[in-house]
Amino acid sequence: MRHGRDRSAVSFLVMGAALGLLVTLALLQYQWVGQLGEAERERLRVHLRASVLRCTQEFNGELMRLLAFLSAGRPAPPERELIELTERWQQWKDSTAHPELVRALYVAGDSDAGLGEIWIYRSAKSSFERIAWPEHLQGLRTRLAARAEERAPGGAPPWRAVMDEEGKTLIIPRWRGPLRGRPRRPEWLTEPRPGPDGWVIVELDTDFLAARLLPELVDRHFRRAEGFDFQVQVVRKADRRVIYRSDPSLPEQPMASPDASAGLLDLRPGLVRAFAEVNAAGVEGPVLAPGAPLRLEPEGRWQLLVKHRSGSLEAAVSRLRRRNLALSSGILILMAASLAMLIVSAQRSHRLARLQMEFVAGISHELRTPLAVICSAGDNLADGLVSDGEQARRYGALIRSEGRRLTEMVEQILSFAGAQAGRLNYQLRPVQVSELIGQAVAATAAAAQEAGVTVETQVEEDLPPLQADPAALSRCLRNLIANALQYAAAGKWVGLKARAVDGRRWIELRVEDRGPGICPTDLPHIFEPFYRGRNASEGRVRGTGLGLSLARSVIQAHGGQINVQSRPGEGSVFIICLPAAPAATQQSHA
């Protein structure tokens, strides 16, 4: 007993340690999930910044390359100016991957001429042709004429490349020769100088930008193998009109609270002045070196708006964190369930081992009792102590009774071993219910008479036969009657009832008693092998603890089921439901 208590204490210690370990692991996993969330948030931010930077660099880089080629190079005489501009224009077209970026190219006259002259580039002739000012450029002509009068503080005119509000037209100042008094150093940019000799006017194809270039860049810089993590909009800053959506399901209004934004069609005065400075020094070609990084300003005629498809970066990280928490919680629950199953299995194995030990002790006692009676009676007969025939008959009846009892115990043990090994084969045939009940009652009549218990039977007339093994089913009924006689002897009554149910497709057999009933804590376990309830232990009732387990095995092998109903002090009812024999079998049996 002490050994059992020590083992229980060790089991509880192991359970407590395992539970503490699970709690510690849960806390650590919660911290790890938080750290993973922070790392994922930073990864998404870095990825977003890099994607936005690359996209805006490439988009604005196309514009800057165009600016670099069309900005003035070496000072040229007037007769060579348009020829050199044509050459630079052709160089740009040959070097760019998107010549469709420009819809039309114009050169406007100088300010002294009142901007009265304008030339348009004709691709068919590869040269400029003088034309009248187009109608759609009249407003621009007026603004350029008015701008010739502008002066910045200190007398320095603010001449630089500009773009209209809608991002459709790029205007580049045109210098026809060396500027008077300009030193050949960067400081010339801050000194007074005259206005430009004219303008290069570039009409951009915004339809191409929105329909071809933007989708190509967005697909290149924001798409991943599994699709878009981010949704992209491009909004025209002048009127807040959406001109591009990466997903047709996005609204036609600018998205609120984007995760990132950047300027497109961005012209920065510092970069344009750098172009002019390098070109004035006589450097051939564009000033933007391949792969040169750009520090893009947030301003631009268009705005690139980017937002995570989950609604925001925070929402995406929260969803990932919830998913990781659910996954880690599932793993912990699985581990806890496995631990619980192991503990339950260990406890069950311990209880089963204890029951088996009790069974061995009980069966040893049960076998010893009839054997002792048989040996004693045999010794008396052999020694001639029995002189008259009546005494010999009593000894014979005693030997026969104990022998049958011994045989019954051996049969139970062998049947249980066969059932556990799956070696029992039942010979099914149609059997009358009244015949089975009669056999079971006759087999237990002597025990009932000895216990002073009345056995009453009620069999419904014209019951259909059962498809059963008569020997196995009779032994099952005998076990139930024997249990009732042992445990319910105080009630002095056992009843057997049989009736047809469910349209005579099933036969219900009931074994009832008026004994003390079964303890509620014992009810879930009474069909387990080796289990003996509280009443059996306290009343020192003989038995092996195998009868009800064998009864359930037999009933289940016949395709039926067995249940028990009991209340303390009101007796017990064992209910067996078995399928009736098929109609064809019943007719052949009849």
DAURJO-V261329 format. One record per backbone hydrogen bond with DSSP energy under -1.0 kcal/mol. NH is the residue of the N-H (numbers start at 1). CO is the residue of the C=O. Records with the same first field share a line. If there is no record, write none. Layout:
NH: CO ; CO
This chain:
5: 1
6: 2
7: 3
8: 4
9: 5
10: 6
11: 7
12: 8
13: 9
14: 10
15: 11
16: 12
17: 13
18: 14
19: 15
20: 16
21: 17
22: 18
23: 19
24: 20
25: 21
26: 22
27: 23
28: 24
29: 25
30: 26
31: 27
32: 28
33: 29
34: 30
35: 31
36: 32
37: 33
38: 34
39: 35
40: 36
41: 37
42: 38
43: 39
44: 40
45: 41
46: 42
47: 43
48: 44
49: 45
50: 46
51: 47
52: 48
53: 49
54: 50
55: 51
56: 52
57: 53
58: 54
59: 55
60: 56
61: 57
62: 58
63: 59
64: 60
65: 61
66: 62
67: 63
68: 64
69: 65
70: 66
71: 67
80: 77
84: 80
85: 81
86: 82
87: 83
88: 84
89: 85
90: 86
91: 87
92: 88
93: 89
94: 90
95: 91
96: 92
101: 98
102: 99
103: 203
104: 203
106: 201
107: 119
108: 199
109: 117
114: 111
115: 110
119: 107
120: 129
121: 105
122: 127
126: 122
127: 122
129: 120
131: 118
137: 134
138: 135
141: 137
142: 138
143: 139
144: 140
145: 141
146: 142
147: 143
149: 146
150: 147
152: 156
155: 152
159: 157
162: 171
164: 169
167: 164
170: 202
171: 162
172: 200
174: 198
182: 179
185: 183
188: 185
189: 186
190: 187
191: 188
197: 174
199: 108
200: 172
201: 106
202: 170
203: 104
204: 168
205: 101
206: 204
209: 205
210: 206
211: 207
212: 208
213: 208
214: 209
216: 212
217: 213
218: 214
219: 215
220: 216
221: 217
222: 218
224: 227
227: 224
231: 307
233: 305
234: 244
235: 303
236: 241
237: 301
240: 236
243: 234
244: 234
246: 232
250: 247
259: 306
260: 306
262: 304
264: 302
272: 268
273: 269
274: 270
275: 271
276: 272
277: 273
278: 274
279: 275
280: 276
281: 277
282: 279
283: 278
292: 289
296: 294
301: 265
302: 264
303: 235
304: 262
305: 233
306: 260
307: 231
309: 229
311: 308
316: 312
317: 313
318: 314
319: 315
320: 316
321: 317
322: 318
323: 319
324: 320
325: 321
326: 322
327: 323
328: 324
329: 325
330: 326
331: 327
332: 328
333: 329
334: 330
335: 331
336: 332
337: 333
338: 334
339: 335
340: 336
341: 337
342: 338
343: 339
344: 340
345: 341
346: 342
347: 343
348: 344
349: 345
350: 346
351: 347
352: 348
353: 349
354: 350
355: 351
356: 352
357: 353
358: 354
359: 355
360: 356
361: 357
362: 358
363: 359
364: 360
365: 361
366: 362
367: 363
368: 364
369: 365
370: 366
371: 367
372: 368
373: 369
374: 370
375: 371
376: 372
377: 373
378: 374
379: 375
380: 376
381: 377
382: 378
383: 379
385: 380
392: 388
393: 389
394: 390
395: 391
396: 392
397: 393
398: 394
399: 395
400: 396
401: 397
402: 398
403: 399
404: 400
405: 401
406: 402
407: 403
408: 404
409: 405
410: 406
411: 407
412: 408
413: 409
414: 410
415: 411
416: 412
417: 413
418: 414
419: 415
420: 416
421: 417
423: 418
429: 468
431: 466
436: 432
437: 433
438: 434
439: 435
440: 436
441: 437
442: 438
443: 439
444: 440
448: 444
449: 445
450: 446
451: 447
453: 448
454: 492
456: 494
458: 496
460: 498
466: 431
468: 429 ; 466
473: 469
474: 470
475: 471
476: 472
477: 473
478: 474
479: 475
480: 476
481: 477
482: 478
483: 479
484: 480
485: 481
486: 482
487: 483
488: 484
491: 488
494: 454
495: 512
496: 456
497: 510
498: 458
499: 508
501: 506
506: 501
507: 578
508: 499
509: 576
510: 497
511: 574
512: 495
513: 572
522: 519
523: 519
525: 522
528: 525
530: 545
531: 528
537: 533
538: 534
539: 535
541: 536
550: 546
551: 547
552: 548
553: 549
554: 550
555: 551
556: 552
557: 553
558: 554
559: 556
560: 555
561: 577
563: 575
565: 573
567: 571
569: 516
570: 567
573: 565
574: 511
575: 563
576: 509
577: 561
578: 507
580: 505
581: 465
586: 582
587: 583
588: 584
589: 585
590: 586
